[in-house]
Amino acid sequence: MFLESLTSALAEGPSVPFTVLAVRLPLALGAGGVIAWLYGRTRNGAGAPSLPATLVLLAVLIAAVTQVIGDNVARAFSLVGALSIVRFRTVVRDTRDTAFVIFSVVVGMGVGAGHARVGLATLAVAGLAAWLMRSGRGLAADTTEWVLTMRVGLGTDSEALAREAFPEFLSRWTAGSASTARQGAVMEVSWTVTMREGARAAELVRGLNRREGVQGVELRLRDDGN
């Protein structure tokens, strides 16, 4: 009796076969990976470190939800309504968190609409993508950004110092703000920087502190609010 009830609850109407899902979802995963890689290689300036992983997840999730919606207008409006309610009532700061909210809605909608195989396939493929890209970068280049602040004497050329010292530790740096501190006795200069592969934050701080004219160094991870 229980088995019959379970089978009836999971019974599907016309649905996409597993063989088709096995092609479409991994293809979306691969395409999302290419997009994330291109984003990491071509973007300039600041960006969210978790965005590459979000791009991959969204590619899979959009491919999955179209299998559930099909030509059903009512389901399309239901999805928009569900996402609106969840998104605006759930405080999220990271783009990857938003992707997981959509992930949950898509899987739940698939199962609830009688497309359990789509929900399960989405859970498997998108879950694999999230696991592989759990560091936030995945196929993209290392785009983790830091805010580097140096305090130097007024007689020190901070730009010349950066050109001389940064290449050893950093793959990219962009000038930020400059101001005076300690009643004008010290210049405080900041950059948005990306570490070289294998470089360590502690080594960068120690290396800069040894430079003549440097009176202090602060290095912190950059967040979306800078």
VOLUMBA-567411 format. One record per residue (C-alpha): residue number from 0; x, z, y. Coordinates in pm, 1 decimal, always signed. Layout:
DOPA   num         px         pz         py
DOPA   NUM          X          Z          Y
...
//
This chain:
DOPA   num         px         pz         py
DOPA     0       +0.0       +0.0       +0.0
DOPA     1     +276.0      +96.4     +242.6
DOPA     2     +474.1     -215.5     +159.1
DOPA     3     +169.7     -434.9     +217.2
DOPA     4     +103.9     -267.6     +553.9
DOPA     5     +465.4     -314.7     +656.5
DOPA     6     +459.3     -680.1     +552.8
DOPA     7     +138.3     -734.0     +745.8
DOPA     8     +279.6     -566.0    +1056.0
DOPA     9     +587.1     -787.6    +1049.5
DOPA    10     +398.5    -1103.8     +964.4
DOPA    11     +490.5    -1387.8    +1194.6
DOPA    12     +305.8    -1684.7    +1323.7
DOPA    13     +491.2    -2011.4    +1368.9
DOPA    14     +848.5    -1902.9    +1428.8
DOPA    15    +1201.0    -2036.9    +1451.6
DOPA    16    +1372.8    -2039.9    +1110.2
DOPA    17    +1679.4    -1825.2    +1053.3
DOPA    18    +1886.9    -2138.3    +1002.6
DOPA    19    +1802.9    -2254.4    +1355.3
DOPA    20    +1869.3    -1909.8    +1502.3
DOPA    21    +2201.9    -1902.0    +1319.3
DOPA    22    +2304.5    -2209.0    +1518.0
DOPA    23    +2144.5    -2144.9    +1857.7
DOPA    24    +2244.9    -1783.3    +1918.1
DOPA    25    +2613.5    -1818.5    +1819.7
DOPA    26    +2624.6    -2137.8    +2027.4
DOPA    27    +2492.2    -1941.7    +2326.1
DOPA    28    +2751.9    -1673.7    +2251.6
DOPA    29    +3030.7    -1930.7    +2258.3
DOPA    30    +2899.4    -2093.4    +2575.6
DOPA    31    +2874.7    -1754.2    +2744.3
DOPA    32    +3233.3    -1682.4    +2643.3
DOPA    33    +3349.0    -2006.2    +2805.5
DOPA    34    +3159.0    -1918.2    +3124.7
DOPA    35    +3317.2    -1570.5    +3129.6
DOPA    36    +3662.5    -1721.7    +3079.0
DOPA    37    +3608.6    -1972.0    +3360.9
DOPA    38    +3483.2    -1694.1    +3587.4
DOPA    39    +3793.5    -1486.5    +3525.2
DOPA    40    +4026.1    -1781.1    +3584.0
DOPA    41    +3864.1    -1927.9    +3893.9
DOPA    42    +3720.9    -1645.5    +4100.7
DOPA    43    +3895.3    -1525.7    +4414.6
DOPA    44    +3870.1    -1184.8    +4570.6
DOPA    45    +3688.0     -884.3    +4439.1
DOPA    46    +3440.3     -883.6    +4155.4
DOPA    47    +3280.7     -647.0    +3909.0
DOPA    48    +3514.7     -588.9    +3610.4
DOPA    49    +3217.8     -578.7    +3372.1
DOPA    50    +3067.5     -909.8    +3488.9
DOPA    51    +3240.2    -1128.1    +3221.2
DOPA    52    +3079.8     -920.2    +2944.1
DOPA    53    +2746.5     -939.8    +3126.5
DOPA    54    +2766.7    -1319.9    +3143.7
DOPA    55    +2817.0    -1344.0    +2767.5
DOPA    56    +2532.3    -1104.1    +2690.8
DOPA    57    +2293.2    -1282.7    +2925.9
DOPA    58    +2366.7    -1619.9    +2764.9
DOPA    59    +2269.0    -1481.7    +2423.4
DOPA    60    +1966.5    -1290.4    +2552.5
DOPA    61    +1822.0    -1583.1    +2747.5
DOPA    62    +1864.2    -1806.5    +2442.1
DOPA    63    +1683.7    -1544.9    +2233.5
DOPA    64    +1394.9    -1480.1    +2469.5
DOPA    65    +1313.8    -1850.4    +2492.9
DOPA    66    +1262.0    -1846.5    +2116.1
DOPA    67    +1007.6    -1566.9    +2154.2
DOPA    68     +824.7    -1713.2    +2454.2
DOPA    69     +814.5    -2075.6    +2343.8
DOPA    70     +525.9    -2241.0    +2529.3
DOPA    71     +329.2    -1917.8    +2563.3
DOPA    72     +267.5    -1856.6    +2934.8
DOPA    73     +119.9    -1511.2    +2871.0
DOPA    74     +439.9    -1396.7    +2701.2
DOPA    75     +646.1    -1532.7    +2988.2
DOPA    76     +447.5    -1327.8    +3239.3
DOPA    77     +463.0    -1024.1    +3009.6
DOPA    78     +841.3    -1051.1    +2999.8
DOPA    79     +865.4    -1074.8    +3379.0
DOPA    80     +638.3     -773.4    +3417.8
DOPA    81     +827.1     -565.9    +3163.1
DOPA    82    +1164.2     -647.3    +3318.8
DOPA    83    +1034.6     -569.3    +3667.0
DOPA    84     +899.4     -230.0    +3564.5
DOPA    85    +1207.5     -131.6    +3365.6
DOPA    86    +1460.7     -267.2    +3614.0
DOPA    87    +1314.8     -108.2    +3925.9
DOPA    88    +1242.9     +224.1    +3758.1
DOPA    89    +1583.3     +249.2    +3590.3
DOPA    90    +1880.5     +324.8    +3812.3
DOPA    91    +2180.0     +118.7    +3698.9
DOPA    92    +2506.3      +66.3    +3886.1
DOPA    93    +2690.0     -161.5    +3645.2
DOPA    94    +2590.8     -521.9    +3572.1
DOPA    95    +2655.6     -456.0    +3203.2
DOPA    96    +2399.7     -174.1    +3209.7
DOPA    97    +2143.5     -420.4    +3343.8
DOPA    98    +2223.1     -657.7    +3057.5
DOPA    99    +2156.8     -378.4    +2807.6
DOPA   100    +1820.5     -308.7    +2971.0
DOPA   101    +1732.9     -676.2    +2919.8
DOPA   102    +1874.8     -654.1    +2565.1
DOPA   103    +1632.2     -374.2    +2478.6
DOPA   104    +1334.7     -554.9    +2634.0
DOPA   105    +1409.0     -882.1    +2451.7
DOPA   106    +1448.2     -717.3    +2110.6
DOPA   107    +1136.5     -505.5    +2159.6
DOPA   108     +934.7     -804.5    +2277.0
DOPA   109    +1049.2    -1012.0    +1980.4
DOPA   110     +946.0     -748.4    +1728.1
DOPA   111     +623.9     -663.4    +1910.6
DOPA   112     +518.4    -1028.4    +1937.3
DOPA   113     +558.3    -1080.9    +1563.9
DOPA   114     +897.2    -1253.0    +1583.8
DOPA   115    +1094.9     -989.9    +1397.7
DOPA   116    +1355.7    -1237.8    +1279.9
DOPA   117    +1434.1    -1333.1    +1640.7
DOPA   118    +1464.7     -966.1    +1733.8
DOPA   119    +1693.6     -891.6    +1440.3
DOPA   120    +1907.4    -1200.2    +1499.1
DOPA   121    +1937.9    -1109.8    +1867.7
DOPA   122    +2032.4     -755.1    +1775.5
DOPA   123    +2307.1     -885.4    +1547.8
DOPA   124    +2457.0    -1153.3    +1774.8
DOPA   125    +2422.5     -975.0    +2110.6
DOPA   126    +2533.6     -648.7    +1951.4
DOPA   127    +2844.1     -822.4    +1817.7
DOPA   128    +2914.6     -968.6    +2161.9
DOPA   129    +2877.8     -627.1    +2326.8
DOPA   130    +3108.7     -469.4    +2069.0
DOPA   131    +3376.9     -737.8    +2103.0
DOPA   132    +3365.7     -714.0    +2482.4
DOPA   133    +3334.6     -337.0    +2501.8
DOPA   134    +3641.9     -319.5    +2730.7
DOPA   135    +3441.1     -517.5    +2988.8
DOPA   136    +3675.4     -819.3    +2997.8
DOPA   137    +3654.0     -996.9    +2663.2
DOPA   138    +3753.5    -1362.4    +2688.7
DOPA   139    +3819.6    -1346.1    +3060.3
DOPA   140    +4157.0    -1278.3    +3210.6
DOPA   141    +4238.6     -919.0    +3297.0
DOPA   142    +4036.1     -881.3    +3615.2
DOPA   143    +4036.0     -502.2    +3637.6
DOPA   144    +4092.0     -431.5    +4003.4
DOPA   145    +4250.2     -135.6    +4173.7
DOPA   146    +4268.2      -19.9    +4533.2
DOPA   147    +4628.7      +55.1    +4628.7
DOPA   148    +4690.8     +257.0    +4944.2
DOPA   149    +5041.3     +311.6    +5080.3
DOPA   150    +5149.3     +533.1    +5366.4
DOPA   151    +5465.2     +407.3    +5533.3
DOPA   152    +5662.4     +489.7    +5844.8
DOPA   153    +5581.2     +295.7    +6158.7
DOPA   154    +5919.1     +125.3    +6140.7
DOPA   155    +5858.3       -7.6    +5788.1
DOPA   156    +5735.9     -364.9    +5736.9
DOPA   157    +5459.1     -313.4    +5480.8
DOPA   158    +5414.2     -687.2    +5417.1
DOPA   159    +5783.5     -738.1    +5341.5
DOPA   160    +5775.3     -432.1    +5118.9
DOPA   161    +5475.7     -573.3    +4930.8
DOPA   162    +5642.4     -911.7    +4877.5
DOPA   163    +5950.2     -740.3    +4739.6
DOPA   164    +5795.2     -466.7    +4524.0
DOPA   165    +5456.1     -595.2    +4405.7
DOPA   166    +5552.9     -891.3    +4180.4
DOPA   167    +5715.3     -657.2    +3927.7
DOPA   168    +5386.9     -477.4    +3859.6
DOPA   169    +5102.7     -689.2    +3999.4
DOPA   170    +4967.8    -1033.5    +3917.6
DOPA   171    +4755.3    -1053.6    +4232.0
DOPA   172    +4703.9     -859.2    +4551.6
DOPA   173    +4482.4     -907.1    +4855.8
DOPA   174    +4537.3     -727.3    +5184.1
DOPA   175    +4263.2     -486.5    +5278.9
DOPA   176    +4263.7     -242.7    +5568.7
DOPA   177    +4535.7      -97.4    +5788.4
DOPA   178    +4516.7     +215.0    +6001.8
DOPA   179    +4729.0     +495.3    +6138.8
DOPA   180    +4732.8     +853.1    +6015.4
DOPA   181    +4891.8    +1185.3    +6106.6
DOPA   182    +4827.0    +1130.9    +6475.8
DOPA   183    +4979.4     +784.3    +6470.5
DOPA   184    +5301.9     +880.5    +6294.7
DOPA   185    +5220.3     +695.7    +5971.2
DOPA   186    +5071.6     +355.7    +5890.9
DOPA   187    +4818.7     +353.3    +5605.2
DOPA   188    +4775.5      +11.1    +5442.2
DOPA   189    +4553.2      -81.9    +5147.0
DOPA   190    +4533.0     -376.4    +4906.6
DOPA   191    +4299.1     -482.4    +4627.7
DOPA   192    +4533.3     -545.3    +4334.7
DOPA   193    +4533.8     -660.3    +3971.8
DOPA   194    +4796.1     -520.7    +3734.6
DOPA   195    +5023.8     -744.0    +3530.6
DOPA   196    +4970.0     -739.3    +3155.3
DOPA   197    +5158.4     -442.3    +3015.1
DOPA   198    +5214.9     -279.1    +3354.4
DOPA   199    +5112.0      +83.6    +3390.1
DOPA   200    +4960.8     +252.4    +3691.7
DOPA   201    +5201.7     +546.4    +3677.4
DOPA   202    +5501.8     +312.0    +3676.3
DOPA   203    +5367.9     +129.6    +3982.4
DOPA   204    +5319.1     +453.2    +4174.9
DOPA   205    +5665.2     +582.5    +4081.5
DOPA   206    +5828.2     +250.9    +4166.2
DOPA   207    +5667.2     +234.1    +4510.2
DOPA   208    +5743.3     +596.7    +4589.5
DOPA   209    +6112.7     +527.2    +4535.0
DOPA   210    +6110.5     +258.2    +4804.5
DOPA   211    +6262.6     +344.9    +5138.4
DOPA   212    +6004.3     +409.5    +5406.4
DOPA   213    +5718.5     +488.3    +5165.2
DOPA   214    +5571.8     +833.5    +5229.3
DOPA   215    +5283.2     +828.0    +4984.5
DOPA   216    +5099.1     +608.2    +4733.5
DOPA   217    +4741.7     +626.8    +4605.2
DOPA   218    +4604.8     +404.3    +4327.6
DOPA   219    +4243.5     +414.3    +4210.9
DOPA   220    +4008.5     +190.0    +4019.5
DOPA   221    +3794.2      -28.1    +4239.0
DOPA   222    +3418.9      +20.5    +4199.9
DOPA   223    +3135.5     -197.5    +4329.8
DOPA   224    +3114.2      +15.5    +4640.5
DOPA   225    +3486.0      -36.3    +4696.6
//
